[in-house]
Amino acid sequence: MTSHAATAPGLPHAAHAPDTELIYGKVFWRFVPLLVICFVCAYLDRVNISFAKLQMQSQLSLSDAVYGLGASIFFIGYFIFEVPSNMILHRVGAKLWIARIMITWGIASACTMFVQNETSFYIVRFIIGALEAGFVPGALYFFTQWFPAERRGRINTFFMASIALCGIIGGPISGGIMKFADGLHGLAGWQWLFLIEGIPSIVLGFVVIAVLDNRIEDAKWLSADEKAHWSRLIRTEKKAHDVHNFAAALREPATYVLSLIYLCLAGGIYGLVFWMPQLIRTAGTQDTFIIGLISALPYAVAGITMVLLGRNSDRTGERRWHLALTALAGAVGYGVCGLFPQNTLVLVVGLTIGATGIISAIGLFWVLPPRFLSGMAAAAGIALINSLGQLGGIIVPYMVGKVKDTTGSATLGLYAVAAGCVLAFVLIAWGLPKRLYFKE
């Protein structure tokens, strides 16, 4: 079957053009599953301290505020190096740079097992953030080079489903390592956690070198006709009013509105990933393996829902309310968690609603920036929006930890995150130019 895209202006007649759906399938299966697996490992290395906390906090005498600050310091390194990293990726290519990112962050994440006090905890978290900077915006930019805009809703949600997949498999794996490897060869469970979960990222870095292609022209697994057809399909969607350079992206108001929206969404997701295990423990579950199993449920529901929403958004071309209502669902979920912190069943329902809304929103969100950014502006602009948005990762984990230390409960912190999700809903619904919402 040949899609309608094959008859777009400037393309060969559909009867003589290569099969667009066949090429799409080849490109999808070549790149997307690999980058999803890479993101799962990246995210697990980023947030596995939420499980390590259940042991290392008492063993190293770390307060909730210290833990929250350590979780936040990751994003300071991430913020500083995000834009430069993606600009380098634009120049040297995704193959080399994404591989470099993965190998170095995997090594640094494994080295977290050597943390002995607050200072070393802060230092290693900063280094991991600096080394990981650029992976997510680099992958999103890579997708703009390989997939037409009409398919990016489903591609981005597949990619961002890595967050849900990480929660589904990462919780039980992390909880299991903590429980069953504790004391093995004289190492604590949390030390084994960082070592075991850092190794796959290093290995995958070498797989990226073997599999990724920087440009369509480099793809030896496509025929010459297929490469020419797919290149034309990507080129024909570029608009005359696209922002092509970084300076112009900095002058574009939509860049900053999108950054604020993403800050609220990122704050929502990091409130979940860094504090969900502790919230479940506070509600009454003590076994680390059981906590891991329970925490997988919200991510499982979120993963299925976000893929369905991404497909429906692509099918209808509607972006505004798909994105706005998922952000609002995140607010509802956090509100429920704040109201019922001691009821495990209701808490898990709230976590499920919140995770489904926030993770779905993050997948849908990344369809919007490439609608007005291209070339170097896309590489640097996507990184800028992502890095400014990651300030939510600096604010929320520390804020929730500080609130919990001060009041004995995370409730006020959860309400604050819910308020941020409401702000995101308002900005998405009424704060962006109309050209970002609809097909042109």
N, C-alpha and C positions, 0 to 999 in steps of 0.2 A: 504493500500500500504506500502511495506517495502522498505526503501531507500537502495542505494548501500552500505551505511555505515554498514549495518547489515552483510555483507559478508566480512568485512575487516579482515585481518589476525588476528588470535587469538580469533575471535568471533565465536559463534555457527553458524551452517549452517542456512541460511536465512529461511528455511522451519520450523525450530524449534525455531527461535529467536522471542522475542516479537516485536511488530510492532514499528519500530523506529520513524516513523512519528507520531504515536499516543502518544508516550512518549514525543516527542518534543513538541507537542501541549499542553500536560499537564504541562510540565515545563514552557513553554512560558507563558501560561495564568495564571499560579500560581504566577510568579515573575515579568515579564516584565511590565505589566500594572501598578502594584503597584509602582515599582521603577520609572517608567515614571512620575506618579502623584507626587511622592516624589520629583523628580528632578524639576518638574514644580514649586512646592512650594519653593524649595530651591533657584531656579534661580530667582523667583519673589521676595523673601526676599532679595536676593543679589543685585538686580538691580532696585527695585522699587523707590530708591532715584532719578532715572532719571525723574520720574513723580513728586515725592515730591518736587524736585528742583523748579518746576514751581511756587510753592507757598512759600516753606520754605526759599528759597534763599532771597527773598525780606523781608520776615517777620523777619528773623534772621540776615539780613545784611551780607550774605555770598557772596564773590566774586566768579567768575568762577574758579579762581585758587584754592580757598579754597574748593569749591565743588569737583573739580577734584582731589585734594589731599585726601579729605575724601573718595572718590570713590576708590582711589588707596590704602589707608591705610588698607582697607579690605584685600587686597592681601598680605600685609606684615604679618599679623597674619596667614593667610592661608599658606603662604610660610614656616613660621617657624614650624608650627605644622603638616604639611601635611604628611611627611614621618613617624614621630613617630606615628601618628594616624593610618596609614595603617598597620604599623607593629603590633600595638596593636590589630587591627581588625583581622590580620592573626592568632593571638594567642587566642583571646577570642571569635572569630566568628562574622560573619556579623550581625546576628540577634540582639545581644545585642548592638554592637557598632554603627551600623547605627541608631538604635532606640535612643541611647544616643545622637548622633549627632543631630538628627532631633528635639528632645524635647528641648535641650539646645539652639540651634540656633533659634528656633521659639520664645522662651522666650526673648532672647536677641534682636531679630529683632523687636518684639512688643515694647520693651523698648526704641526703637529709638524715639517713640512719646514724650519722656521726654527731648530730646535734646533742649538746650537753647542757645548754643554759639559754636564757633569753637572748643574749647577744648573738650566739651562733645560730639560733633559730631565725632571728631577724635577717642575718646576713645571707643565709642560704635561701630564704624565701625571696629576697630581693634578686639574687643571682638567677634563680629559676625564672622569675618574671621577665628579667632582661633578656634571657636566652630564648624564652618562648615567644617573645614579642614578634608579631608579624605572621604567625602561622595562620590564624583565622582570616584576617583581611587578605593575606596572600592567597589562600585557597579561594576566597570569594572573588578576588580579582582574576585568578586563574579561570574560574567559571565564566567570567565575562568574555574571555578570549576563546572559549570553546563551546559555549551554549548560547543560542538566541534568546532574547529577552522573554519571549512568550513561554519558554520552558523553565525559566529560572526560579519561579515560585516553587515548583516541585523539586528542583535540584537543590535549592537552598534549604528547603524543609527536610529533604533527605539528609543533607549535610548536618543541619542543626539537630536532627534526630539523634545524632551522636551523643548529645547531652543526655537524652532519655535513655539511650542504649547503655551509656556509661553508668547511669543510675541503676538500671536493671541488673547488669552483670557485675558492676563495680561494688555495689553494696554487699551482696553475698560473698564475693571473692575477698573483699577487704575484711569483712567481719570474720570470715573463715580463717584467713591468714592470722588475724589477731588472736583468735581463739586457739587454733590448733598448732601454730608454730611458736607460740610464746614459750621462751626458755630453751628453744632448740639451739644447740651449740653455744649456749651462753648469751644469746641475743634475745631481746624482748620482742614481742609480737609486732609492735609498731616499727621496729628496726627492719624486721623481715618484710614488712609491708612496703616500705620505701624501696628496698633492694629489689624485691621480686617485681614490683610494678614499674620500676624504672627501666628494666632490661628490654621489654618489647619496643619501647620508643627508639632505642638505639638500633635494634635490628631493622625496624621499619624504615629508618633513615636510609639504609642501603637499598631497600626495596624501592623506595622513591626514585633513587638514582637510576635504577634499572627500568622503571615503568613509565615515569612521567615524561611528557614531551612539552617543550616550551611553546612551540607554535604548531599550527595545523600543518605547515609545510614540512615539519620534522617527522610527521607520523608515517613511519614505514609500513604500518599495518593498515593504512588506507591507500586505495588506488589513486592514481593521478587525477582521474575524473572526480572521485569522491572528495579529495582534498580541495579541488577547485570549486566544486559545488558548495561544500560546507563553508569555505572561506567567503564566497559571495553571499551566502545566507547571513553570515555574521556581519559583513560589511554593510549590507543594504539597510540595516536597522539604525545605523548611526544618524543622528539628527543634526541639522545645521546649528541648532541652538544649544547643543551639548557643550558643557564646560570641558576644555581639553587640557588646561594647564593648572598647576597647583595654586598659583596666585589667584586665578579666577575663582577656583573653588573656595578659597579663603574669603572672597568677597561675596559669595552667594549666601543669602540669609538661610536658605533651606539647609545648608550644611550644619548650622548651629542649632536649628530646631530639631533636626534629626539626631544630633549629638545629645541634646537634652532628653529626647524621648528614649534614646538608647541607654542613657545614664539611669533613667528610672527602671527600664526593663532589666538592665544588668544588675542593678541593686536588688531587684526581685529574685533573679535566678541565684545570686550568690547568698542571699538570705536563706534560700532553700538548701543549697549544696553544702554550705559551711555549718549550718545549724540544725538540719533535719535529724541527724542521728542523736544529737543532744536533746532535741525536743521530744523525740520518741522515748529516750531514756527517762527524761523528767516526768513523762506521763505514766511511767511505771514499768517499762521493759529494761532489764539489766543485761541480759545475755547479748554479747556483741554480734554473734552470728544471727540471732533472731532479729536484732535491730537492722542488720543488713538485709534480711529477707523482707521485713516490713517496708523499709525504705525503697525497695524495688518496685512496689505496687504503684505509687504515684507516677513514677517514670514510665512504667509500662503503658498506663492509660494515656499519658502525655505523648508517647512515641506514636501510638496508633492514631490518635486524634490529629496531631500536627501534620502527618502525612496526608490524611484525608482533607484537611483544610487547605493545605498547599495545592493539592490537585484541583479542588473546587475553585480556589482563587484563580488559578491559571485558566481553568475552563470558562469561567464567567468573565474574567478580566477585572473583577472587582477587588480592590485592595483595601480601601478605607475601613469598611466596617468589619471585614475579616480581621484586620489588625487591631482596630480599636476595641472590639468586643472581647478579644482574647486578653488584652491588657486589663480590661475591666474584670474579667474572670480571675485574673491574678490577684486583684484587690480583694475580691470576695473571698478567695481562698485564704489569704493572709488574715482577713478579718475573723474568719471562723477559727483559725489557729489561735488567735489572740483571745477569743472568747472562751475557748474550751481547752486550755493547756494541759489539764489533768485527765481528760477523757481520751484514751488512746484511739477508740473507734472514730469519734467525731474529729479528733485531731488529724487522723489519716485521711478522712474525707476532705478536710480543709486543705491538707497538703496536696492531695490529688487534684482538687480544683485549681489550686494555685500553680502547681507544676504544669498542668495541662495548659492553662492560660498563658503563663509566662514563656514557657518553652515554645509553644506554638507561635506566639507573638515575635519571638526572636527570629524564628525561621522566616516568617512572612516579612519582617522588617527589612531584610537585606535585599528584597526585590527593588526597593525604592531608590537608594543612592545611585545605582547605574543608570537610572532613567534620566539623570542630568549630568553625570560624570563619565568621561571616557579618557582613554590613553593614560598619561601620567597623572592626570587629575583623578582618574578612577583608582589607580594604585595608591596615591597619597591621600586622596579624599576619603576613601573607604577606611584606610588606616587611621586617619584623623578622627573620623566619626567613631570608630571602634575604640580608639584610645581615650577620647574624651568620655565616651560612654562607660569605659572601665573605671572611671572615677567612682562609679557606683559600687564597684568592688572594693575600693579603698574605704568608702564611707560606711557601708552597711555592716560588714562583718565586725568591724571595731565598735560601731554604734550599738549593735545588739549585745556584744560582749560587755560593753561598759554599762548598758542599761541593766543587764542581768547581774553584774557585780554590785551595782548600786541599789537595785530594788529587790533582788532575789528572784526576779521573774523576767522573761524576755517579752512579755506582753506589750509594753509600750513601744519597744523596738519593732515588733511585728506590725503594730498599727501604723507606725511611721513608714514602713515599707509599703503597706497597703495604700497610704496617701500618695506615695510616689507613683504607684500604678494608676491611681485615679488621674493624676496629673498627665501621665502618658496617654491615657484614654482621651482626655480633653485636647491635647496637642495633636494627636493623630486625627481625631474627628474634625477639628476646625482650625488647626494651625499650620497646615502645609499647602503649598500651591496645588491647584487642581490638576496640573499636568502630571503630577507624581502619582495620582490615584487611578487614572483611567488609561486605557489603550488609546493611542493616537492613530 
